[in-house]
């Protein structure tokens, strides 16, 4: 491992990434750096399966729970935070170990980002008001007509990214897909100098682990955590709202859904996400070392 300047460890949710990262960090004097877009939020440790205090006491962890759920955190901001964390770890002489399930974070880390335009506050407010009035599916249908490439890449329920794509259209008259196809800049790591691993678990075994994880979250007090999030009265367009199971558990707390149905919804959302992760990893991480998860 000494010949590598970093370890990049990706994989679908519930595949055992955090445990493996912990072992690698203890073995190679490493620091674990988060590359999961949901584990950045401080208010949702249980819901997002963040490493617990015992794990954080064993080896240093960075970029976990350092963002408030009411913030509009983005891959661009994560890349800035990752640059600072990487500089700190390199200064300490330890091995940086990036771990997570957000493929776009790894892509930005090794390839950089396309320059994105700023969106005036008035445009942002207007589009988000439309989301509240018309609903996410109506905006996705509009995006299909105006920017088919971006619409095809986004689920019709991904309100945060759909809103962003329409904001860019309104602000610049140019599709988001056109901006994204431009020259990229800001890569932090040369992938040739990193050991790149993607965990590849058995699909049926992963479903079982996802089901068990939901039960564990309920036992650990995820409902109290979600009640605290409910008191924040978050805008549903915020990225934090995409945490798997959050909407269903909020519906249960409001008396609109049984706990059993909310838990089943959470399991199904997580399974669908894992399926999308498999597809993304297969397409985008062809050069990565596949490691069969135990």
C-alpha positions in Angstrom: 0.0 0.0 0.0 3.0 2.3 0.5 3.2 2.9 -3.3 -0.2 4.5 -3.3 -0.7 8.1 -2.2 -4.4 7.5 -1.2 -7.1 4.9 -1.1 -10.5 5.5 -2.7 -13.1 3.1 -1.4 -16.5 3.1 -3.0 -19.5 0.8 -2.9 -23.3 0.6 -2.6 -25.0 1.4 0.7 -24.8 -1.2 3.4 -21.9 -3.0 1.7 -19.5 -2.7 4.6 -17.4 0.3 3.4 -17.1 2.0 6.7 -15.9 -1.2 8.5 -13.3 -1.9 5.8 -12.1 1.8 5.8 -11.6 1.5 9.6 -9.5 -1.6 9.2 -7.4 0.0 6.4 -6.9 3.1 8.4 -5.7 1.1 11.5 -3.4 -1.0 9.3 -1.8 1.8 7.2 -1.9 4.7 9.6 -4.7 6.4 7.7 -7.4 9.0 8.1 -10.9 8.3 6.9 -12.4 11.1 4.7 -16.1 11.0 4.0 -17.3 10.8 0.3 -21.0 10.2 1.0 -23.4 13.1 0.3 -25.8 12.3 3.2 -23.2 11.5 5.9 -22.1 15.2 5.9 -25.3 16.2 7.9 -24.8 16.7 11.6 -28.4 16.1 12.6 -28.8 12.6 10.9 -26.1 10.3 12.3 -28.4 7.3 12.7 -30.5 7.8 9.5 -27.4 8.1 7.3 -25.5 5.3 9.0 -22.6 7.5 9.9 -19.7 6.0 11.8 -20.3 6.1 15.5 -18.3 7.7 18.3 -16.4 4.4 19.0 -15.2 4.2 15.4 -14.3 7.9 15.4 -12.2 7.3 18.5 -10.2 4.5 16.9 -8.9 6.5 13.9 -9.4 10.1 12.7 -12.4 10.8 10.6 -13.0 13.9 8.5 -16.1 15.5 6.8 -18.7 13.6 8.8 -21.6 15.5 10.3 -19.9 18.9 9.6 -22.8 20.5 7.7 -26.2 21.7 9.0 -29.2 20.0 7.3 -30.6 23.4 6.4 -27.6 24.2 4.2 -27.7 23.7 0.4 -24.5 21.6 0.4 -23.2 20.6 -3.1 -20.4 18.5 -4.7 -18.6 21.8 -5.3 -18.5 22.6 -1.6 -17.6 19.1 -0.8 -14.6 19.3 -3.2 -13.5 22.5 -1.3 -13.8 20.7 2.0 -12.0 17.6 0.7 -9.1 19.8 -0.5 -8.6 21.1 3.0 -9.0 17.7 4.6 -6.5 16.2 2.1 -4.0 18.9 2.7 -4.3 18.3 6.5 -3.8 14.6 6.2 -0.8 14.9 3.9 0.8 17.4 6.2 0.4 14.9 9.1 2.2 12.2 7.0 -0.8 9.8 7.2 -2.6 8.0 4.4 -5.9 9.6 3.1 -8.7 7.1 2.7 -11.8 8.4 0.9 -14.8 6.3 1.5 -18.4 6.6 0.5 -21.2 5.8 -2.0 -21.5 9.0 -3.9 -20.0 8.4 -7.3 -20.1 12.1 -8.2 -17.8 12.9 -5.3 -15.2 10.4 -6.5 -15.5 11.7 -10.0 -15.0 15.3 -8.9 -12.1 14.2 -6.7 -10.2 12.6 -9.6 -11.5 14.6 -12.6 -12.5 17.9 -11.2 -15.7 19.9 -11.9 -17.1 21.7 -14.9 -17.4 25.5 -14.2 -20.9 26.3 -13.2 -22.7 29.7 -13.4 -24.0 31.6 -10.4 -27.8 31.8 -10.1 -29.4 35.1 -9.0 -31.4 34.8 -5.8 -34.5 36.0 -7.5 -34.3 33.2 -10.0 -33.7 30.7 -7.3 -36.7 31.9 -5.3 -39.0 31.9 -8.3 -38.1 28.3 -9.3 -38.5 27.0 -5.8 -41.8 28.7 -5.4 -42.9 26.9 -8.6 -41.7 23.6 -7.0 -44.0 24.2 -4.1 -47.0 25.2 -6.3 -46.6 22.7 -9.2 -44.7 19.8 -7.8 -41.5 18.0 -8.8 -43.0 16.0 -11.6 -44.3 19.0 -13.4 -40.8 20.6 -13.3 -39.2 17.3 -14.5 -41.6 17.3 -17.5 -40.6 20.9 -18.3 -36.9 19.8 -18.1 -37.6 17.0 -20.5 -38.7 19.5 -23.0 -36.0 22.1 -22.5 -33.0 20.0 -21.5 -33.6 16.3 -22.4 -30.1 15.2 -21.6 -30.3 16.5 -18.0 -33.8 15.2 -17.5 -32.8 11.7 -18.7 -30.1 11.6 -16.1 -32.4 12.5 -13.2 -35.2 10.6 -11.5 -38.5 12.4 -11.7 -38.5 12.7 -7.9 -35.1 14.3 -7.5 -36.4 17.7 -6.7 -33.1 19.3 -5.7 -31.2 18.5 -8.9 -34.3 19.2 -11.1 -34.7 22.6 -9.5 -31.0 23.3 -10.0 -31.2 22.4 -13.7 -34.1 24.7 -14.3 -32.4 27.5 -12.3 -29.4 27.3 -14.6 -31.7 27.3 -17.7 -33.6 30.4 -16.4 -30.4 32.2 -15.4 -28.3 31.6 -18.4 -30.5 30.3 -21.2 -28.1 27.4 -21.6 -28.9 23.8 -20.5 -27.1 22.4 -17.4 -25.9 19.5 -19.6 -24.1 22.0 -21.8 -22.3 23.5 -18.8 -21.4 20.0 -17.6 -19.9 19.0 -20.9 -17.3 21.8 -20.6 -13.7 21.5 -19.6 -13.3 20.2 -16.0 -11.0 21.8 -13.4 -10.0 21.3 -9.8 -9.1 17.6 -9.6 -7.4 16.8 -6.2 -6.0 13.4 -6.9 -4.3 11.7 -9.9 -6.2 8.3 -10.0 -2.9 6.6 -11.1 -1.5 7.3 -7.7 -4.4 6.0 -5.7 -5.6 2.5 -5.0 -9.2 2.5 -6.2 -11.5 -0.1 -4.8 -15.2 -0.6 -5.3 -17.0 -3.2 -3.1 -19.2 -5.5 -5.0 -21.6 -7.5 -2.7 -24.0 -10.2 -3.7 -27.3 -8.6 -4.5 -29.5 -10.8 -2.3 -27.1 -10.6 0.6 -27.2 -6.8 0.3 -31.0 -6.7 0.4 -30.8 -8.7 3.7 -28.3 -6.3 5.1 -30.4 -3.3 4.1 -33.4 -4.8 5.8 -31.4 -5.5 9.0 -29.9 -2.0 8.9 -33.4 -0.4 9.0 -34.3 -2.5 12.1 -31.1 -1.5 13.7 -31.8 2.2 13.1 -35.2 1.9 14.7 -33.7 0.2 17.7 -31.0 2.9 18.0 -33.5 5.7 18.1 -33.9 7.0 14.6 -37.4 8.2 15.3 -36.1 10.7 17.9 -33.5 11.9 15.4 -36.2 12.4 12.8 -38.4 14.2 15.3 -35.5 16.7 15.9 -35.2 17.1 12.1 -38.9 17.8 11.8 -38.6 20.7 14.3 -36.1 22.3 11.9 -39.0 22.7 9.4 -36.6 22.2 6.4 -37.4 23.1 2.9 -38.2 19.9 1.0 -35.9 21.1 -1.9 -32.8 20.9 0.3 -30.3 18.1 -0.4 -30.7 16.7 3.1 -34.3 15.8 2.3 -33.0 13.1 0.0 -31.9 11.0 3.0 -33.5 7.5 2.6 -36.5 7.1 4.7 -36.7 10.7 6.0 -39.9 11.5 4.2 -41.6 8.3 5.2 -40.5 8.6 8.9 -41.7 12.2 8.9 -45.1 11.0 7.6 -45.2 8.5 10.4 -44.5 11.2 13.0 -47.3 13.3 11.6 -49.7 10.3 11.9 -50.0 9.9 8.1 -48.3 6.5 7.9 -47.9 3.4 10.1 -44.4 2.7 11.4 -44.4 -0.7 9.6 -45.2 1.0 6.3 -42.6 3.7 6.9 -40.0 1.1 7.6 -40.9 -0.9 4.5 -40.8 2.3 2.4 -37.3 3.1 3.8 -36.1 -0.4 2.9 -37.5 -0.1 -0.6 -36.0 3.3 -1.2 -32.6 2.1 0.0 -32.8 -1.0 -2.3 -33.6 1.2 -5.3 -30.7 3.5 -4.5 -28.3 0.5 -4.2 -29.5 -0.7 -7.6 -28.7 2.8 -9.1 -25.3 2.7 -7.4 -24.5 -0.6 -9.0 -25.4 0.8 -12.4 -23.4 4.0 -11.9 -20.3 2.1 -10.6 -20.4 -0.3 -13.5 -20.4 2.5 -16.1 -18.1 5.0 -14.4 -15.6 2.9 -12.4 -14.5 0.4 -15.0 -10.9 0.8 -14.1 -11.4 0.3 -10.4 -10.5 -2.9 -8.5 -13.6 -4.9 -7.6 -13.6 -6.4 -4.2 -16.2 -8.9 -3.3 -17.9 -7.8 -0.1 -18.1 -10.5 2.6 
